Amino acid sequence: MLAHAQSGDTVFTACLRLFHSYPLAVRRHYAEHRYGSMVLMNRADGAARYCVLIMERDDLFTIAPWDRRDWARAEIRPRGPVDTAVRWLILSSVPVLRDGVLLGWVADQQVRAVLAAHGRVPEPWDDASVVPGILVLPRAGSQPAERPPLTAVQLDDWRLWQYVERGQLADLTPLISRQVGRVFWVPGTGGQAGQRSGGRVVVTERLHGDDCWLPAGVYADQWTLREETAPLSASQLLALPGVADLSRRYERQHLIGV
């Protein structure tokens, strides 16, 4: 059962609950793997707003806006005072899949589509208007009936976490991290995974995991599949510049459990 922040929690307890219940949202700090951060989203007045919740120590969380110019970060301690606006943010927001997560939409133990999450927390010099998102990548050649009902999934929709809880969305990191040279990210014109720029995932061989299997093929978003009149083959895509072996990216994440 989903265990999001509840109104009866203290704010500190609610933060602990979020980190414990949604590991796919947590980006671990490499200096100390016990701690990390997650992006939260809420939709106030119809507008999507993002903030970053950071576990600094066992007894300290901080929360900061996505755009650091919006408001000053606040501290959350076990028995410390918490501003009403901060409490509302923690209790009303939905955790966002961490940047770089790759999930598989599973039906009958087969991965039918790949979901690539993007949303690197901006540095002070970055463009804060670039916000998190999810790119849904069905396998080229698949039929519409085989594709997930997730083309317009919203990050503030708890359905995504319900799909994860039911096993319909599976974390592909453990599977891919063991398969060197078999799963690749091919960037599009924007060059960053997850941007709507024609990025693709290429799987060169069928991969078998404990709970699902990933067919070989090219995975691309439906806009690309619909608009391309002469799709590139897997070998042609792998010859393009900027191709990345995803096993290298996920190997360290798998080892430290993030």
Buried (B, 14 or more C-beta within 10 A) or exposed (E): EEEBBEEEBBBBBBBBBBBEBBBBBBBBBEEEEEBBBBBBBBBEEEEBBBBBBBBBEEEBBBBBBBBBEEEEEBEBBEEEEBEEEBBEBBBBBBBBBBBBBBBBBBBEEBBBBBBBBBBBBBEEEEEBEBBBBBBBBBBBEBEEEBBBEBEEBBBBBEEBBEBBBEEBBBBBBBBBBBBEEBBBBBBBEEEBBBBEBBBBBBBBEEBEBEEBBBBBBBBBBBEBBEEEEEBBEBEEBBEEEEBEBBBEBBBEBBEEEB
